Amino acid sequence: MLISLVVPCFNEEEILERFHERVTDEMTRLGHEFQLVYIDDGSADRTLPILRELAAADPRARYVSFSRNFGKEAAMLAGLQHAEGDAVVIMDADLQHPPELIGRMLEEHAHGYDQVIARRTRTGDRVTRTVTARAYYWLINHLVDVELVDGVGDFRLLSRRAADAVLELTEYNRFSKGLFAWVGFPTTTFSYENAVREQGRSAWTFGKLLNYGLDGLLSFNNKPLRAALYLGLLLMSLAFLYAGWIVGVALVKGVDTPGYVTLLVVVTALAGVQMVLVGVIGEYVGRIYYEVKRRPHFLVKDTNTRIRRPAPEPEPLEFVRR
């Protein structure tokens, strides 16, 4: 059985050679035939030259280099498209995904599971990050159509049919956690202690994490739009009640001087609500805008391999004139 290891890379020059050594040692120990598919996501350091050296020295190493930084979602998609294995393991190059866990993944896969997921614990994380993450997953699981588990990321094994199923999903705005959950198939999860990044710094800033969280919230449901409708109905009902109360007071006590502060607060609050709702609608319209453009998910600058299976082309839009 051939095992493909898909490894997205972004500015990993300090750790890449050590990662390659540890992974090849572990796979050799396990005795499986394997290939490494490195995806250089537009790195600005020596990541690409190092990948060329690794590929020249090790025929099991493949690399694909993007023309610029397209993001990790595009890198994972490219890796799946170039992976030839009967099973595919997705892992990061910073060694926070321990290569020693690949053996356990293969054992679980042998028991019939199409997805084997390594779920990291939050040991060592800051309290604020842990609380924020749990609140996010509680919220998103009450809104989206699939279940996402706290601590479950991209470190997982996919069977060939599970990987092919993910490749069938061609949307431009990709949220892989949701896509992996959406395709289903028999799945198992095990936990592992969070490993410390050995070199460099994470590229995930608070702003990027926030945007990634919003992508997950908006990619798998239209409930925010439904919530906007409900909020509008609620505000309209409150406005009618308030108007009735004002008329009743005027009939009983006579007309009094209108409250300037009350009016200012109501107008400001409604303006804020309107801006939020316009922003929600704009997010969905923006996603439609990118989908209908049909741009490729990435552009390749350099590679030593060929694509195994391109993502299927979406059907062309047909407009019927009535």
PELINJO-V649462 format. One record per pair of residues at least 4 apart in sequence whose C-alpha atoms are under 8 Angstrom apart, sorted by the first residue. I is the first residue (numbers start at 1). J is the second residue. If there is no record, write none. Layout:
# PELINJO-V649462
i=I j=J
i=I j=J
This chain:
# PELINJO-V649462
i=1 j=32
i=1 j=33
i=1 j=85
i=1 j=86
i=1 j=87
i=2 j=32
i=2 j=33
i=2 j=34
i=2 j=35
i=2 j=84
i=2 j=85
i=2 j=86
i=2 j=87
i=3 j=32
i=3 j=33
i=3 j=34
i=3 j=35
i=3 j=85
i=3 j=86
i=3 j=87
i=3 j=88
i=3 j=89
i=4 j=34
i=4 j=35
i=4 j=36
i=4 j=37
i=4 j=83
i=4 j=84
i=4 j=85
i=4 j=86
i=4 j=87
i=4 j=88
i=4 j=89
i=5 j=34
i=5 j=35
i=5 j=36
i=5 j=37
i=5 j=83
i=5 j=88
i=5 j=89
i=5 j=90
i=5 j=91
i=6 j=36
i=6 j=37
i=6 j=38
i=6 j=39
i=6 j=76
i=6 j=79
i=6 j=80
i=6 j=83
i=6 j=88
i=6 j=89
i=6 j=90
i=6 j=91
i=7 j=36
i=7 j=37
i=7 j=38
i=7 j=39
i=7 j=76
i=7 j=79
i=7 j=90
i=7 j=91
i=7 j=92
i=7 j=93
i=8 j=38
i=8 j=39
i=8 j=40
i=8 j=41
i=8 j=72
i=8 j=75
i=8 j=76
i=8 j=79
i=8 j=91
i=8 j=92
i=8 j=93
i=9 j=38
i=9 j=39
i=9 j=40
i=9 j=41
i=9 j=43
i=9 j=47
i=9 j=92
i=9 j=93
i=10 j=40
i=10 j=41
i=10 j=42
i=10 j=43
i=10 j=47
i=11 j=43
i=11 j=44
i=11 j=45
i=11 j=46
i=11 j=47
i=12 j=16
i=12 j=43
i=12 j=45
i=12 j=46
i=12 j=47
i=12 j=93
i=12 j=94
i=12 j=200
i=13 j=17
i=13 j=45
i=13 j=46
i=13 j=47
i=13 j=50
i=14 j=199
i=14 j=200
i=15 j=19
i=15 j=93
i=15 j=94
i=15 j=198
i=15 j=199
i=16 j=20
i=16 j=47
i=16 j=50
i=16 j=93
i=16 j=94
i=17 j=21
i=17 j=50
i=17 j=54
i=18 j=22
i=19 j=23
i=19 j=93
i=19 j=94
i=19 j=95
i=20 j=24
i=21 j=25
i=22 j=26
i=22 j=99
i=23 j=27
i=23 j=99
i=24 j=28
i=25 j=29
i=26 j=30
i=26 j=99
i=26 j=100
i=27 j=31
i=27 j=32
i=27 j=33
i=27 j=34
i=28 j=32
i=30 j=103
i=34 j=60
i=34 j=85
i=35 j=60
i=35 j=61
i=35 j=62
i=35 j=85
i=36 j=60
i=36 j=61
i=36 j=62
i=37 j=61
i=37 j=62
i=37 j=63
i=37 j=64
i=37 j=79
i=37 j=82
i=37 j=83
i=38 j=51
i=38 j=61
i=38 j=62
i=38 j=63
i=38 j=64
i=38 j=79
i=39 j=63
i=39 j=64
i=39 j=65
i=39 j=66
i=39 j=75
i=39 j=76
i=39 j=78
i=39 j=79
i=40 j=47
i=40 j=48
i=40 j=63
i=40 j=64
i=40 j=65
i=40 j=66
i=40 j=75
i=41 j=65
i=41 j=66
i=41 j=68
i=41 j=69
i=41 j=70
i=41 j=71
i=41 j=72
i=41 j=75
i=42 j=65
i=42 j=66
i=42 j=67
i=42 j=68
i=42 j=69
i=42 j=70
i=43 j=47
i=43 j=48
i=43 j=68
i=43 j=69
i=46 j=50
i=47 j=51
i=48 j=52
i=48 j=65
i=49 j=53
i=50 j=54
i=51 j=55
i=51 j=63
i=52 j=56
i=52 j=63
i=53 j=57
i=54 j=58
i=54 j=61
i=55 j=59
i=55 j=60
i=55 j=61
i=55 j=62
i=55 j=63
i=55 j=304
i=62 j=303
i=62 j=304
i=62 j=305
i=63 j=303
i=63 j=304
i=63 j=305
i=64 j=78
i=64 j=300
i=64 j=301
i=64 j=302
i=64 j=303
i=64 j=304
i=64 j=305
i=65 j=300
i=65 j=301
i=65 j=302
i=65 j=303
i=66 j=70
i=66 j=298
i=66 j=299
i=66 j=300
i=66 j=301
i=66 j=302
i=67 j=298
i=67 j=299
i=67 j=300
i=67 j=301
i=68 j=299
i=70 j=74
i=70 j=75
i=70 j=297
i=70 j=298
i=71 j=75
i=72 j=76
i=73 j=77
i=73 j=174
i=73 j=175
i=73 j=176
i=74 j=78
i=74 j=297
i=74 j=298
i=75 j=79
i=76 j=80
i=76 j=90
i=77 j=81
i=77 j=167
i=78 j=82
i=78 j=298
i=79 j=83
i=80 j=88
i=80 j=163
i=80 j=167
i=81 j=167
i=81 j=307
i=81 j=308
i=81 j=309
i=81 j=310
i=81 j=311
i=82 j=305
i=82 j=306
i=82 j=307
i=82 j=308
i=82 j=309
i=83 j=88
i=83 j=308
i=84 j=308
i=85 j=160
i=86 j=159
i=86 j=160
i=87 j=157
i=87 j=158
i=87 j=159
i=87 j=160
i=88 j=157
i=88 j=158
i=88 j=159
i=88 j=160
i=88 j=163
i=89 j=102
i=89 j=155
i=89 j=156
i=89 j=157
i=89 j=158
i=90 j=154
i=90 j=155
i=90 j=156
i=90 j=157
i=91 j=97
i=91 j=154
i=91 j=155
i=91 j=156
i=92 j=96
i=92 j=97
i=92 j=155
i=93 j=97
i=94 j=197
i=94 j=198
i=94 j=199
i=95 j=99
i=95 j=195
i=95 j=197
i=95 j=198
i=96 j=194
i=96 j=195
i=96 j=196
i=96 j=197
i=96 j=198
i=97 j=155
i=97 j=195
i=98 j=102
i=98 j=195
i=101 j=105
i=102 j=106
i=103 j=107
i=104 j=108
i=105 j=109
i=105 j=116
i=105 j=117
i=105 j=156
i=105 j=157
i=106 j=110
i=106 j=157
i=107 j=111
i=108 j=112
i=108 j=113
i=108 j=116
i=108 j=188
i=109 j=113
i=109 j=114
i=109 j=115
i=109 j=116
i=109 j=157
i=109 j=159
i=112 j=186
i=113 j=159
i=113 j=185
i=113 j=186
i=113 j=187
i=113 j=188
i=114 j=157
i=114 j=158
i=114 j=159
i=114 j=161
i=114 j=162
i=114 j=185
i=114 j=186
i=114 j=187
i=115 j=156
i=115 j=157
i=115 j=158
i=115 j=159
i=115 j=162
i=115 j=185
i=115 j=186
i=115 j=187
i=115 j=188
i=116 j=156
i=116 j=157
i=116 j=158
i=116 j=187
i=116 j=188
i=116 j=189
i=117 j=152
i=117 j=155
i=117 j=156
i=117 j=157
i=117 j=187
i=117 j=188
i=117 j=189
i=117 j=190
i=118 j=152
i=118 j=153
i=118 j=155
i=118 j=156
i=118 j=189
i=118 j=190
i=118 j=191
i=118 j=192
i=119 j=151
i=119 j=152
i=119 j=153
i=119 j=155
i=119 j=189
i=119 j=190
i=119 j=191
i=119 j=192
i=120 j=151
i=120 j=152
i=120 j=191
i=120 j=192
i=120 j=193
i=120 j=194
i=121 j=151
i=121 j=191
i=121 j=192
i=121 j=193
i=121 j=194
i=122 j=130
i=122 j=151
i=122 j=193
i=122 j=194
i=123 j=193
i=123 j=194
i=124 j=194
i=125 j=129
i=125 j=130
i=126 j=130
i=127 j=131
i=128 j=132
i=129 j=133
i=130 j=134
i=131 j=135
i=132 j=136
i=133 j=137
i=133 j=150
i=134 j=138
i=134 j=150
i=135 j=139
i=136 j=140
i=136 j=213
i=137 j=141
i=137 j=148
i=137 j=149
i=137 j=150
i=138 j=142
i=139 j=143
i=140 j=144
i=140 j=148
i=140 j=216
i=140 j=217
i=141 j=145
i=141 j=146
i=141 j=147
i=141 j=148
i=143 j=217
i=143 j=221
i=143 j=223
i=144 j=217
i=144 j=220
i=144 j=221
i=144 j=223
i=145 j=220
i=145 j=221
i=146 j=178
i=146 j=181
i=146 j=182
i=146 j=220
i=147 j=178
i=147 j=181
i=148 j=152
i=148 j=177
i=148 j=178
i=148 j=181
i=152 j=177
i=153 j=177
i=154 j=176
i=154 j=177
i=158 j=162
i=158 j=163
i=159 j=163
i=160 j=164
i=161 j=165
i=162 j=166
i=162 j=183
i=162 j=185
i=163 j=167
i=164 j=168
i=165 j=169
i=165 j=183
i=166 j=179
i=166 j=180
i=166 j=183
i=167 j=310
i=167 j=311
i=167 j=312
i=168 j=311
i=168 j=312
i=169 j=179
i=169 j=311
i=170 j=311
i=170 j=312
i=170 j=313
i=170 j=314
i=171 j=291
i=172 j=290
i=172 j=291
i=172 j=294
i=172 j=295
i=172 j=296
i=172 j=297
i=173 j=215
i=173 j=219
i=173 j=287
i=173 j=290
i=173 j=291
i=174 j=179
i=174 j=219
i=175 j=179
i=175 j=215
i=175 j=216
i=175 j=219
i=176 j=180
i=177 j=181
i=178 j=182
i=178 j=216
i=178 j=220
i=179 j=183
i=180 j=184
i=197 j=201
i=204 j=208
i=204 j=209
i=205 j=209
i=206 j=210
i=207 j=211
i=208 j=212
i=209 j=213
i=210 j=214
i=211 j=215
i=212 j=216
i=213 j=217
i=214 j=218
i=215 j=219
i=216 j=220
i=217 j=221
i=218 j=222
i=218 j=224
i=218 j=284
i=222 j=226
i=223 j=227
i=224 j=228
i=224 j=280
i=225 j=229
i=225 j=280
i=225 j=281
i=226 j=230
i=227 j=231
i=228 j=232
i=228 j=277
i=229 j=233
i=230 j=234
i=231 j=235
i=232 j=236
i=233 j=237
i=234 j=238
i=235 j=239
i=236 j=240
i=237 j=241
i=238 j=242
i=239 j=243
i=240 j=244
i=241 j=245
i=242 j=246
i=243 j=247
i=244 j=248
i=245 j=249
i=246 j=250
i=247 j=251
i=248 j=252
i=249 j=253
i=249 j=254
i=249 j=255
i=250 j=254
i=250 j=255
i=250 j=256
i=251 j=255
i=259 j=263
i=260 j=264
i=261 j=265
i=262 j=266
i=263 j=267
i=264 j=268
i=265 j=269
i=266 j=270
i=267 j=271
i=268 j=272
i=269 j=273
i=270 j=274
i=271 j=275
i=272 j=276
i=273 j=277
i=274 j=278
i=275 j=279
i=276 j=280
i=277 j=281
i=278 j=282
i=279 j=283
i=280 j=284
i=281 j=285
i=282 j=286
i=283 j=287
i=284 j=288
i=285 j=289
i=286 j=290
i=287 j=291
i=288 j=292
i=289 j=293
i=290 j=294
i=290 j=295
i=291 j=295
